[in-house]
Amino acid sequence: MNLQATIPEKRQFSRIAFDAPATLKNGNNQWKSKLLDVSLKGALVSVPENWNSDNEGEYKLSIFLDTSDVEIVMNVSLVHTGENHLGFRCEHIDLDSVTYLKRLVELNLGDEEILDREISHMLTK
């Protein structure tokens, strides 16, 4: 039985698998991590070493794109955890970062219509 076919997809934003270094900050705490995937509305990262957060509050997630000095920065909140990953929802992103993120998603989706629909949905929420 294919469980994937019986569970309706609730995701409204396409995930883009992307390998990049990332940093999480919360107050005076900082953790180095690795981006696993990203969307216009969140990110999945590997659990950092020494992860000891109480899981409350907002974090600052910085994603560093290789071969450039581009940094995507977003304020995120932790929405789920797994054995090897942490899932974050984007609460705020600045204009420069959303421009870089939009371009990253656009290059990896390959379908401008899907991207336009996702941006429209993001702006109405």
N, CA, C and O atoms as a Tinker XYZ file with bonds, in Angstrom:
   500  protein
     1  N      0.841000   -1.178000    0.000000    73     2
     2  CA     0.000000    0.000000    0.000000    64     1     3
     3  C      0.881000    1.236000    0.000000    63     2     4     5
     4  O      1.835000    1.318000    0.774000    81     3
     5  N      0.579000    2.175000   -0.841000    73     3     6
     6  CA     1.329000    3.408000   -0.926000    64     5     7
     7  C      0.709000    4.445000    0.004000    63     6     8     9
     8  O     -0.345000    5.001000   -0.304000    81     7
     9  N      1.352000    4.708000    1.134000    73     7    10
    10  CA     0.833000    5.675000    2.098000    64     9    11
    11  C      0.825000    7.084000    1.536000    63    10    12    13
    12  O     -0.035000    7.890000    1.891000    81    11
    13  N      1.757000    7.384000    0.679000    73    11    14
    14  CA     1.835000    8.708000    0.086000    64    13    15
    15  C      0.546000    9.048000   -0.659000    63    14    16    17
    16  O      0.113000   10.200000   -0.643000    81    15
    17  N     -0.056000    8.085000   -1.296000    73    15    18
    18  CA    -1.269000    8.328000   -2.075000    64    17    19
    19  C     -2.488000    8.534000   -1.185000    63    18    20    21
    20  O     -3.464000    9.146000   -1.620000    81    19
    21  N     -2.457000    8.036000    0.058000    73    19    22
    22  CA    -3.616000    8.152000    0.927000    64    21    23
    23  C     -3.581000    9.386000    1.819000    63    22    24    25
    24  O     -4.586000    9.725000    2.443000    81    23
    25  N     -2.437000   10.062000    1.886000    73    23    26
    26  CA    -2.304000   11.245000    2.726000    64    25    27
    27  C     -2.340000   12.476000    1.833000    63    26    28    29
    28  O     -1.477000   12.628000    0.969000    81    27
    29  N     -3.328000   13.367000    2.020000    73    27    30
    30  CA    -3.382000   14.564000    1.184000    64    29    31
    31  C     -2.207000   15.496000    1.475000    63    30    32    33
    32  O     -1.803000   15.654000    2.628000    81    31
    33  N     -1.673000   16.098000    0.451000    73    31    34
    34  CA    -0.551000   17.018000    0.577000    64    33    35
    35  C     -1.059000   18.364000    1.065000    63    34    36    37
    36  O     -1.886000   18.997000    0.408000    81    35
    37  N     -0.565000   18.802000    2.220000    73    35    38
    38  CA    -0.963000   20.089000    2.792000    64    37    39
    39  C      0.032000   21.187000    2.447000    63    38    40    41
    40  O     -0.247000   22.367000    2.656000    81    39
    41  N      1.182000   20.810000    1.925000    73    39    42
    42  CA     2.227000   21.785000    1.631000    64    41    43
    43  C      1.776000   22.739000    0.532000    63    42    44    45
    44  O      1.278000   22.319000   -0.513000    81    43
    45  N      1.962000   24.039000    0.792000    73    43    46
    46  CA     1.560000   25.053000   -0.168000    64    45    47
    47  C      2.759000   25.674000   -0.871000    63    46    48    49
    48  O      2.600000   26.466000   -1.800000    81    47
    49  N      3.957000   25.313000   -0.425000    73    47    50
    50  CA     5.171000   25.858000   -0.996000    64    49    51
    51  C      6.115000   24.715000   -1.342000    63    50    52    53
    52  O      6.338000   23.815000   -0.532000    81    51
    53  N      6.664000   24.756000   -2.545000    73    51    54
    54  CA     7.564000   23.700000   -3.007000    64    53    55
    55  C      8.875000   23.734000   -2.239000    63    54    56    57
    56  O      9.477000   24.790000   -2.045000    81    55
    57  N      9.302000   22.555000   -1.808000    73    55    58
    58  CA    10.600000   22.437000   -1.156000    64    57    59
    59  C     11.671000   22.248000   -2.214000    63    58    60    61
    60  O     11.476000   21.533000   -3.196000    81    59
    61  N     12.790000   22.892000   -2.002000    73    59    62
    62  CA    13.928000   22.758000   -2.889000    64    61    63
    63  C     15.062000   22.138000   -2.084000    63    62    64    65
    64  O     15.563000   22.753000   -1.142000    81    63
    65  N     15.468000   20.924000   -2.447000    73    63    66
    66  CA    16.612000   20.302000   -1.789000    64    65    67
    67  C     17.837000   21.126000   -2.124000    63    66    68    69
    68  O     18.129000   21.369000   -3.295000    81    67
    69  N     18.554000   21.555000   -1.100000    73    67    70
    70  CA    19.699000   22.422000   -1.337000    64    69    71
    71  C     20.701000   22.226000   -0.209000    63    70    72    73
    72  O     20.345000   22.330000    0.965000    81    71
    73  N     21.926000   21.950000   -0.552000    73    71    74
    74  CA    22.993000   21.723000    0.406000    64    73    75
    75  C     23.787000   23.009000    0.569000    63    74    76    77
    76  O     24.466000   23.446000   -0.360000    81    75
    77  N     23.703000   23.620000    1.759000    73    75    78
    78  CA    24.432000   24.857000    2.016000    64    77    79
    79  C     24.675000   24.988000    3.511000    63    78    80    81
    80  O     23.889000   24.486000    4.315000    81    79
    81  N     25.759000   25.659000    3.890000    73    79    82
    82  CA    25.983000   25.905000    5.307000    64    81    83
    83  C     24.941000   26.874000    5.847000    63    82    84    85
    84  O     24.475000   27.766000    5.139000    81    83
    85  N     24.580000   26.681000    7.122000    73    83    86
    86  CA    23.584000   27.541000    7.749000    64    85    87
    87  C     23.981000   27.791000    9.197000    63    86    88    89
    88  O     24.702000   27.002000    9.807000    81    87
    89  N     23.502000   28.896000    9.726000    73    87    90
    90  CA    23.723000   29.239000   11.124000    64    89    91
    91  C     22.394000   29.600000   11.755000    63    90    92    93
    92  O     21.594000   30.326000   11.165000    81    91
    93  N     22.158000   29.094000   12.952000    73    91    94
    94  CA    20.976000   29.434000   13.734000    64    93    95
    95  C     21.417000   30.266000   14.932000    63    94    96    97
    96  O     22.421000   29.957000   15.574000    81    95
    97  N     20.663000   31.322000   15.228000    73    95    98
    98  CA    20.959000   32.150000   16.394000    64    97    99
    99  C     19.680000   32.347000   17.186000    63    98   100   101
   100  O     18.596000   32.522000   16.630000    81    99
   101  N     19.842000   32.314000   18.512000    73    99   102
   102  CA    18.742000   32.600000   19.422000    64   101   103
   103  C     19.365000   33.245000   20.644000    63   102   104   105
   104  O     20.044000   32.581000   21.428000    81   103
   105  N     19.131000   34.556000   20.808000    73   103   106
   106  CA    19.778000   35.273000   21.907000    64   105   107
   107  C     21.280000   35.209000   21.753000    63   106   108   109
   108  O     21.816000   35.552000   20.700000    81   107
   109  N     21.967000   34.766000   22.808000    73   107   110
   110  CA    23.423000   34.644000   22.775000    64   109   111
   111  C     23.889000   33.294000   22.261000    63   110   112   113
   112  O     25.093000   33.056000   22.158000    81   111
   113  N     22.968000   32.416000   21.942000    73   111   114
   114  CA    23.308000   31.078000   21.444000    64   113   115
   115  C     23.429000   31.078000   19.930000    63   114   116   117
   116  O     22.674000   31.753000   19.230000    81   115
   117  N     24.391000   30.311000   19.438000    73   115   118
   118  CA    24.583000   30.188000   17.996000    64   117   119
   119  C     25.015000   28.763000   17.684000    63   118   120   121
   120  O     25.844000   28.179000   18.382000    81   119
   121  N     24.427000   28.209000   16.604000    73   119   122
   122  CA    24.730000   26.848000   16.186000    64   121   123
   123  C     25.027000   26.829000   14.697000    63   122   124   125
   124  O     24.346000   27.499000   13.921000    81   123
   125  N     26.035000   26.069000   14.291000    73   123   126
   126  CA    26.320000   25.843000   12.873000    64   125   127
   127  C     25.547000   24.605000   12.440000    63   126   128   129
   128  O     25.498000   23.602000   13.153000    81   127
   129  N     24.951000   24.695000   11.268000    73   127   130
   130  CA    24.129000   23.604000   10.769000    64   129   131
   131  C     24.318000   23.482000    9.267000    63   130   132   133
   132  O     25.204000   24.100000    8.678000    81   131
   133  N     23.459000   22.668000    8.663000    73   131   134
   134  CA    23.497000   22.468000    7.214000    64   133   135
   135  C     22.060000   22.501000    6.696000    63   134   136   137
   136  O     21.186000   21.806000    7.214000    81   135
   137  N     21.833000   23.301000    5.688000    73   135   138
   138  CA    20.521000   23.372000    5.062000    64   137   139
   139  C     20.255000   22.082000    4.303000    63   138   140   141
   140  O     21.108000   21.610000    3.551000    81   139
   141  N     19.066000   21.510000    4.501000    73   139   142
   142  CA    18.666000   20.307000    3.782000    64   141   143
   143  C     17.702000   20.651000    2.657000    63   142   144   145
   144  O     17.843000   20.159000    1.537000    81   143
   145  N     16.725000   21.494000    2.957000    73   143   146
   146  CA    15.849000   22.017000    1.915000    64   145   147
   147  C     15.260000   23.344000    2.363000    63   146   148   149
   148  O     15.287000   23.696000    3.543000    81   147
   149  N     14.727000   24.070000    1.386000    73   147   150
   150  CA    14.213000   25.412000    1.646000    64   149   151
   151  C     13.005000   25.655000    0.763000    63   150   152   153
   152  O     12.895000   25.092000   -0.326000    81   151
   153  N     12.100000   26.499000    1.239000    73   151   154
   154  CA    10.955000   26.941000    0.447000    64   153   155
   155  C     10.776000   28.432000    0.702000    63   154   156   157
   156  O     11.526000   29.035000    1.469000    81   155
   157  N      9.789000   29.012000    0.061000    73   155   158
   158  CA     9.517000   30.428000    0.297000    64   157   159
   159  C      8.998000   30.676000    1.707000    63   158   160   161
   160  O      8.975000   31.818000    2.165000    81   159
   161  N      8.590000   29.635000    2.389000    73   159   162
   162  CA     7.988000   29.815000    3.705000    64   161   163
   163  C      8.688000   29.062000    4.827000    63   162   164   165
   164  O      8.156000   28.987000    5.934000    81   163
   165  N      9.869000   28.500000    4.570000    73   163   166
   166  CA    10.550000   27.812000    5.652000    64   165   167
   167  C     11.780000   27.073000    5.199000    63   166   168   169
   168  O     12.195000   27.156000    4.043000    81   167
   169  N     12.368000   26.333000    6.154000    73   167   170
   170  CA    13.599000   25.611000    5.863000    64   169   171
   171  C     13.711000   24.391000    6.771000    63   170   172   173
   172  O     13.178000   24.360000    7.880000    81   171
   173  N     14.418000   23.397000    6.266000    73   171   174
   174  CA    14.734000   22.197000    7.018000    64   173   175
   175  C     16.250000   22.142000    7.132000    63   174   176   177
   176  O     16.957000   22.198000    6.125000    81   175
   177  N     16.751000   22.032000    8.368000    73   175   178
   178  CA    18.195000   21.989000    8.590000    64   177   179
   179  C     18.545000   20.757000    9.418000    63   178   180   181
   180  O     17.696000   20.196000   10.110000    81   179
   181  N     19.800000   20.351000    9.336000    73   179   182
   182  CA    20.257000   19.245000   10.170000    64   181   183
   183  C     20.378000   19.730000   11.615000    63   182   184   185
   184  O     20.638000   20.907000   11.865000    81   183
   185  N     20.186000   18.812000   12.556000    73   183   186
   186  CA    20.313000   19.164000   13.968000    64   185   187
   187  C     21.782000   19.508000   14.232000    63   186   188   189
   188  O     22.666000   18.685000   13.993000    81   187
   189  N     22.039000   20.712000   14.721000    73   187   190
   190  CA    23.427000   21.110000   14.989000    64   189   191
   191  C     24.013000   20.360000   16.192000    63   190   192   193
   192  O     23.284000   19.877000   17.058000    81   191
   193  N     25.334000   20.278000   16.220000    73   191   194
   194  CA    25.997000   19.739000   17.407000    64   193   195
   195  C     25.684000   20.657000   18.573000    63   194   196   197
   196  O     25.524000   21.865000   18.397000    81   195
   197  N     25.596000   20.089000   19.752000    73   195   198
   198  CA    25.328000   20.855000   20.971000    64   197   199
   199  C     23.984000   21.566000   20.943000    63   198   200   201
   200  O     23.811000   22.583000   21.615000    81   199
   201  N     23.028000   21.047000   20.175000    73   199   202
   202  CA    21.687000   21.651000   20.135000    64   201   203
   203  C     21.041000   21.454000   21.495000    63   202   204   205
   204  O     20.777000   20.324000   21.905000    81   203
   205  N     20.792000   22.531000   22.179000    73   203   206
   206  CA    20.226000   22.448000   23.514000    64   205   207
   207  C     19.153000   23.506000   23.726000    63   206   208   209
   208  O     18.869000   23.900000   24.857000    81   207
   209  N     18.575000   23.949000   22.654000    73   207   210
   210  CA    17.592000   25.011000   22.743000    64   209   211
   211  C     16.335000   24.522000   23.442000    63   210   212   213
   212  O     15.995000   23.341000   23.379000    81   211
   213  N     15.661000   25.427000   24.097000    73   211   214
   214  CA    14.387000   25.089000   24.734000    64   213   215
   215  C     13.245000   25.130000   23.727000    63   214   216   217
   216  O     12.082000   24.940000   24.085000    81   215
   217  N     13.586000   25.381000   22.459000    73   215   218
   218  CA    12.631000   25.349000   21.343000    64   217   219
   219  C     11.576000   26.442000   21.400000    63   218   220   221
   220  O     10.559000   26.340000   20.715000    81   219
   221  N     11.781000   27.460000   22.178000    73   219   222
   222  CA    10.813000   28.552000   22.238000    64   221   223
   223  C     11.404000   29.798000   21.602000    63   222   224   225
   224  O     12.620000   29.978000   21.548000    81   223
   225  N     10.519000   30.642000   21.128000    73   223   226
   226  CA    10.953000   31.909000   20.575000    64   225   227
   227  C     11.362000   31.810000   19.123000    63   226   228   229
   228  O     11.262000   30.760000   18.488000    81   227
   229  N     11.823000   32.929000   18.624000    73   227   230
   230  CA    12.264000   32.992000   17.241000    64   229   231
   231  C     13.762000   32.806000   17.140000    63   230   232   233
   232  O     14.515000   33.083000   18.073000    81   231
   233  N     14.162000   32.334000   15.996000    73   231   234
   234  CA    15.566000   32.150000   15.682000    64   233   235
   235  C     15.883000   32.988000   14.453000    63   234   236   237
   236  O     14.995000   33.339000   13.676000    81   235
   237  N     17.135000   33.294000   14.294000    73   235   238
   238  CA    17.608000   33.912000   13.060000    64   237   239
   239  C     18.351000   32.823000   12.307000    63   238   240   241
   240  O     19.329000   32.268000   12.808000    81   239
   241  N     17.889000   32.517000   11.106000    73   239   242
   242  CA    18.517000   31.511000   10.257000    64   241   243
   243  C     19.257000   32.226000    9.137000    63   242   244   245
   244  O     18.672000   33.020000    8.400000    81   243
   245  N     20.530000   31.943000    9.016000    73   243   246
   246  CA    21.343000   32.489000    7.930000    64   245   247
   247  C     21.793000   31.337000    7.057000    63   246   248   249
   248  O     22.353000   30.354000    7.540000    81   247
   249  N     21.540000   31.470000    5.767000    73   247   250
   250  CA    21.921000   30.458000    4.780000    64   249   251
   251  C     22.975000   31.084000    3.880000    63   250   252   253
   252  O     22.766000   32.166000    3.332000    81   251
   253  N     24.093000   30.413000    3.729000    73   251   254
   254  CA    25.205000   30.953000    2.958000    64   253   255
   255  C     25.315000   30.193000    1.645000    63   254   256   257
   256  O     25.575000   28.990000    1.631000    81   255
   257  N     25.116000   30.907000    0.543000    73   255   258
   258  CA    25.188000   30.273000   -0.766000    64   257   259
   259  C     26.644000   30.162000   -1.204000    63   258   260   261
   260  O     27.377000   31.151000   -1.213000    81   259
   261  N     27.052000   28.956000   -1.564000    73   259   262
   262  CA    28.432000   28.700000   -1.968000    64   261   263
   263  C     28.803000   29.513000   -3.200000    63   262   264   265
   264  O     27.943000   29.946000   -3.966000    81   263
   265  N     30.075000   29.701000   -3.364000    73   263   266
   266  CA    30.681000   30.408000   -4.502000    64   265   267
   267  C     30.198000   31.843000   -4.639000    63   266   268   269
   268  O     30.318000   32.440000   -5.709000    81   267
   269  N     29.653000   32.402000   -3.563000    73   267   270
   270  CA    29.285000   33.815000   -3.575000    64   269   271
   271  C     29.246000   34.294000   -2.137000    63   270   272   273
   272  O     29.354000   33.496000   -1.206000    81   271
   273  N     29.095000   35.575000   -1.960000    73   271   274
   274  CA    28.962000   36.094000   -0.607000    64   273   275
   275  C     27.501000   36.408000   -0.300000    63   274   276   277
   276  O     27.203000   37.250000    0.547000    81   275
   277  N     26.597000   35.726000   -0.992000    73   275   278
   278  CA    25.163000   35.904000   -0.767000    64   277   279
   279  C     24.757000   35.182000    0.518000    63   278   280   281
   280  O     25.129000   34.033000    0.753000    81   279
   281  N     23.990000   35.888000    1.333000    73   279   282
   282  CA    23.470000   35.322000    2.573000    64   281   283
   283  C     21.962000   35.581000    2.611000    63   282   284   285
   284  O     21.509000   36.719000    2.488000    81   283
   285  N     21.206000   34.510000    2.781000    73   283   286
   286  CA    19.757000   34.621000    2.953000    64   285   287
   287  C     19.488000   34.569000    4.450000    63   286   288   289
   288  O     19.873000   33.615000    5.126000    81   287
   289  N     18.833000   35.587000    4.956000    73   287   290
   290  CA    18.575000   35.678000    6.393000    64   289   291
   291  C     17.072000   35.761000    6.611000    63   290   292   293
   292  O     16.379000   36.552000    5.971000    81   291
   293  N     16.579000   34.928000    7.527000    73   291   294
   294  CA    15.154000   34.991000    7.865000    64   293   295
   295  C     14.960000   34.738000    9.348000    63   294   296   297
   296  O     15.713000   33.984000    9.964000    81   295
   297  N     13.949000   35.370000    9.915000    73   295   298
   298  CA    13.523000   35.067000   11.275000    64   297   299
   299  C     12.581000   33.881000   11.166000    63   298   300   301
   300  O     11.633000   33.900000   10.381000    81   299
   301  N     12.846000   32.849000   11.958000    73   299   302
   302  CA    12.093000   31.602000   11.852000    64   301   303
   303  C     11.651000   31.129000   13.231000    63   302   304   305
   304  O     12.220000   31.508000   14.255000    81   303
   305  N     10.619000   30.289000   13.228000    73   303   306
   306  CA    10.207000   29.625000   14.455000    64   305   307
   307  C     10.221000   28.123000   14.206000    63   306   308   309
   308  O      9.886000   27.656000   13.117000    81   307
   309  N     10.615000   27.378000   15.230000    73   307   310
   310  CA    10.703000   25.926000   15.126000    64   309   311
   311  C      9.304000   25.332000   15.119000    63   310   312   313
   312  O      8.513000   25.587000   16.028000    81   311
   313  N      8.994000   24.535000   14.090000    73   311   314
   314  CA     7.659000   23.933000   13.993000    64   313   315
   315  C      7.673000   22.420000   14.128000    63   314   316   317
   316  O      6.656000   21.824000   14.483000    81   315
   317  N      8.808000   21.790000   13.852000    73   315   318
   318  CA     8.894000   20.349000   14.088000    64   317   319
   319  C     10.345000   19.914000   14.186000    63   318   320   321
   320  O     11.252000   20.557000   13.657000    81   319
   321  N     10.532000   18.795000   14.886000    73   319   322
   322  CA    11.870000   18.239000   15.027000    64   321   323
   323  C     11.836000   16.766000   14.643000    63   322   324   325
   324  O     10.813000   16.094000   14.780000    81   323
   325  N     12.941000   16.294000   14.173000    73   323   326
   326  CA    13.104000   14.884000   13.857000    64   325   327
   327  C     14.413000   14.426000   14.461000    63   326   328   329
   328  O     15.119000   15.206000   15.100000    81   327
   329  N     14.731000   13.186000   14.264000    73   327   330
   330  CA    15.963000   12.652000   14.839000    64   329   331
   331  C     17.192000   13.391000   14.314000    63   330   332   333
   332  O     18.141000   13.640000   15.056000    81   331
   333  N     17.163000   13.738000   13.022000    73   331   334
   334  CA    18.328000   14.368000   12.402000    64   333   335
   335  C     18.044000   15.727000   11.784000    63   334   336   337
   336  O     18.911000   16.287000   11.113000    81   335
   337  N     16.842000   16.274000   11.994000    73   335   338
   338  CA    16.515000   17.541000   11.343000    64   337   339
   339  C     15.613000   18.418000   12.210000    63   338   340   341
   340  O     14.964000   17.947000   13.144000    81   339
   341  N     15.594000   19.705000   11.872000    73   339   342
   342  CA    14.731000   20.692000   12.503000    64   341   343
   343  C     13.984000   21.415000   11.386000    63   342   344   345
   344  O     14.590000   21.825000   10.396000    81   343
   345  N     12.683000   21.572000   11.541000    73   343   346
   346  CA    11.874000   22.276000   10.546000    64   345   347
   347  C     11.463000   23.639000   11.074000    63   346   348   349
   348  O     10.927000   23.750000   12.177000    81   347
   349  N     11.711000   24.664000   10.294000    73   347   350
   350  CA    11.422000   26.038000   10.691000    64   349   351
   351  C     10.448000   26.697000    9.716000    63   350   352   353
   352  O     10.500000   26.458000    8.509000    81   351
   353  N      9.562000   27.529000   10.260000    73   351   354
   354  CA     8.653000   28.343000    9.455000    64   353   355
   355  C      9.210000   29.765000    9.421000    63   354   356   357
   356  O      9.617000   30.308000   10.449000    81   355
   357  N      9.223000   30.349000    8.249000    73   355   358
   358  CA     9.693000   31.727000    8.083000    64   357   359
   359  C      8.643000   32.680000    8.634000    63   358   360   361
   360  O      7.481000   32.644000    8.227000    81   359
   361  N      9.058000   33.526000    9.557000    73   359   362
   362  CA     8.171000   34.529000   10.140000    64   361   363
   363  C      8.405000   35.902000    9.516000    63   362   364   365
   364  O      7.486000   36.713000    9.403000    81   363
   365  N      9.647000   36.147000    9.117000    73   363   366
   366  CA     9.991000   37.424000    8.473000    64   365   367
   367  C     11.254000   37.230000    7.642000    63   366   368   369
   368  O     12.169000   36.501000    8.026000    81   367
   369  N     11.279000   37.902000    6.494000    73   367   370
   370  CA    12.458000   37.865000    5.629000    64   369   371
   371  C     12.600000   39.230000    4.982000    63   370   372   373
   372  O     11.609000   39.810000    4.536000    81   371
   373  N     13.821000   39.753000    4.924000    73   371   374
   374  CA    14.030000   41.076000    4.338000    64   373   375
   375  C     13.981000   41.002000    2.813000    63   374   376   377
   376  O     14.022000   39.920000    2.228000    81   375
   377  N     13.893000   42.156000    2.192000    73   375   378
   378  CA    13.716000   42.236000    0.739000    64   377   379
   379  C     14.877000   41.609000   -0.031000    63   378   380   381
   380  O     14.652000   40.881000   -0.998000    81   379
   381  N     16.113000   41.883000    0.385000    73   379   382
   382  CA    17.265000   41.297000   -0.315000    64   381   383
   383  C     17.243000   39.773000   -0.220000    63   382   384   385
   384  O     17.467000   39.074000   -1.208000    81   383
   385  N     16.970000   39.271000    0.982000    73   383   386
   386  CA    16.967000   37.820000    1.180000    64   385   387
   387  C     15.855000   37.151000    0.387000    63   386   388   389
   388  O     16.067000   36.093000   -0.205000    81   387
   389  N     14.658000   37.761000    0.369000    73   387   390
   390  CA    13.558000   37.140000   -0.376000    64   389   391
   391  C     13.842000   37.175000   -1.876000    63   390   392   393
   392  O     13.401000   36.289000   -2.608000    81   391
   393  N     14.565000   38.177000   -2.334000    73   391   394
   394  CA    14.947000   38.238000   -3.747000    64   393   395
   395  C     15.888000   37.092000   -4.094000    63   394   396   397
   396  O     15.713000   36.436000   -5.121000    81   395
   397  N     16.893000   36.843000   -3.242000    73   395   398
   398  CA    17.815000   35.719000   -3.470000    64   397   399
   399  C     17.081000   34.385000   -3.370000    63   398   400   401
   400  O     17.306000   33.480000   -4.174000    81   399
   401  N     16.200000   34.272000   -2.375000    73   399   402
   402  CA    15.459000   33.022000   -2.188000    64   401   403
   403  C     14.530000   32.764000   -3.368000    63   402   404   405
   404  O     14.425000   31.633000   -3.842000    81   403
   405  N     13.866000   33.797000   -3.837000    73   403   406
   406  CA    12.978000   33.667000   -4.997000    64   405   407
   407  C     13.772000   33.165000   -6.207000    63   406   408   409
   408  O     13.310000   32.282000   -6.929000    81   407
   409  N     14.947000   33.718000   -6.424000    73   407   410
   410  CA    15.774000   33.321000   -7.563000    64   409   411
   411  C     16.236000   31.864000   -7.412000    63   410   412   413
   412  O     16.254000   31.107000   -8.383000    81   411
   413  N     16.603000   31.487000   -6.195000    73   411   414
   414  CA    17.015000   30.109000   -5.932000    64   413   415
   415  C     15.882000   29.135000   -6.221000    63   414   416   417
   416  O     16.089000   28.109000   -6.869000    81   415
   417  N     14.687000   29.458000   -5.742000    73   415   418
   418  CA    13.522000   28.604000   -5.980000    64   417   419
   419  C     13.195000   28.572000   -7.471000    63   418   420   421
   420  O     12.910000   27.511000   -8.026000    81   419
   421  N     13.238000   29.722000   -8.108000    73   419   422
   422  CA    12.936000   29.811000   -9.536000    64   421   423
   423  C     13.876000   28.926000  -10.365000    63   422   424   425
   424  O     13.430000   28.218000  -11.267000    81   423
   425  N     15.154000   28.971000  -10.062000    73   423   426
   426  CA    16.123000   28.173000  -10.812000    64   425   427
   427  C     15.921000   26.676000  -10.605000    63   426   428   429
   428  O     16.191000   25.879000  -11.503000    81   427
   429  N     15.449000   26.299000   -9.430000    73   427   430
   430  CA    15.306000   24.882000   -9.116000    64   429   431
   431  C     13.929000   24.324000   -9.438000    63   430   432   433
   432  O     13.794000   23.119000   -9.653000    81   431
   433  N     12.909000   25.163000   -9.478000    73   431   434
   434  CA    11.563000   24.691000   -9.822000    64   433   435
   435  C     11.414000   24.464000  -11.318000    63   434   436   437
   436  O     10.836000   23.469000  -11.756000    81   435
   437  N     11.942000   25.401000  -12.092000    73   435   438
   438  CA    11.845000   25.291000  -13.539000    64   437   439
   439  C     10.453000   25.567000  -14.079000    63   438   440   441
   440  O     10.194000   25.333000  -15.260000    81   439
   441  N      9.540000   26.066000  -13.229000    73   439   442
   442  CA     8.177000   26.357000  -13.661000    64   441   443
   443  C      7.750000   27.686000  -13.056000    63   442   444   445
   444  O      7.408000   27.769000  -11.877000    81   443
   445  N      7.778000   28.719000  -13.884000    73   443   446
   446  CA     7.477000   30.071000  -13.410000    64   445   447
   447  C      6.043000   30.204000  -12.897000    63   446   448   449
   448  O      5.780000   31.003000  -11.998000    81   447
   449  N      5.119000   29.432000  -13.457000    73   447   450
   450  CA     3.718000   29.489000  -13.019000    64   449   451
   451  C      3.571000   29.026000  -11.566000    63   450   452   453
   452  O      2.828000   29.631000  -10.793000    81   451
   453  N      4.273000   27.963000  -11.201000    73   451   454
   454  CA     4.230000   27.480000   -9.813000    64   453   455
   455  C      4.826000   28.532000   -8.886000    63   454   456   457
   456  O      4.274000   28.806000   -7.820000    81   455
   457  N      5.940000   29.118000   -9.283000    73   455   458
   458  CA     6.584000   30.139000   -8.467000    64   457   459
   459  C      5.655000   31.333000   -8.271000    63   458   460   461
   460  O      5.518000   31.829000   -7.153000    81   459
   461  N      5.021000   31.799000   -9.336000    73   459   462
   462  CA     4.098000   32.936000   -9.235000    64   461   463
   463  C      2.946000   32.622000   -8.285000    63   462   464   465
   464  O      2.540000   33.474000   -7.493000    81   463
   465  N      2.420000   31.400000   -8.364000    73   463   466
   466  CA     1.322000   30.997000   -7.483000    64   465   467
   467  C      1.779000   30.980000   -6.025000    63   466   468   469
   468  O      1.044000   31.418000   -5.140000    81   467
   469  N      2.971000   30.482000   -5.774000    73   467   470
   470  CA     3.487000   30.422000   -4.414000    64   469   471
   471  C      3.757000   31.818000   -3.851000    63   470   472   473
   472  O      3.479000   32.081000   -2.681000    81   471
   473  N      4.287000   32.695000   -4.668000    73   471   474
   474  CA     4.532000   34.072000   -4.206000    64   473   475
   475  C      3.213000   34.757000   -3.904000    63   474   476   477
   476  O      3.090000   35.453000   -2.896000    81   475
   477  N      2.236000   34.568000   -4.757000    73   475   478
   478  CA     0.913000   35.149000   -4.528000    64   477   479
   479  C      0.321000   34.638000   -3.225000    63   478   480   481
   480  O     -0.251000   35.408000   -2.454000    81   479
   481  N      0.455000   33.346000   -2.978000    73   479   482
   482  CA    -0.062000   32.744000   -1.748000    64   481   483
   483  C      0.677000   33.286000   -0.526000    63   482   484   485
   484  O      0.071000   33.547000    0.512000    81   483
   485  N      1.997000   33.451000   -0.664000    73   483   486
   486  CA     2.804000   33.964000    0.433000    64   485   487
   487  C      2.374000   35.384000    0.795000    63   486   488   489
   488  O      2.308000   35.725000    1.976000    81   487
   489  N      2.085000   36.204000   -0.193000    73   487   490
   490  CA     1.710000   37.592000    0.054000    64   489   491
   491  C      0.319000   37.756000    0.652000    63   490   492   493
   492  O      0.030000   38.769000    1.289000    81   491
   493  N     -0.550000   36.754000    0.447000    73   491   494
   494  CA    -1.909000   36.856000    0.977000    64   493   495
   495  C     -2.031000   36.301000    2.378000    63   494   496   497
   496  O     -3.070000   36.475000    3.016000    81   495
   497  N     -1.003000   35.640000    2.875000    73   495   498
   498  CA    -1.043000   35.058000    4.236000    64   497   499
   499  C     -0.511000   36.019000    5.243000    63   498   500
   500  O     -0.467000   35.706000    6.433000    81   499
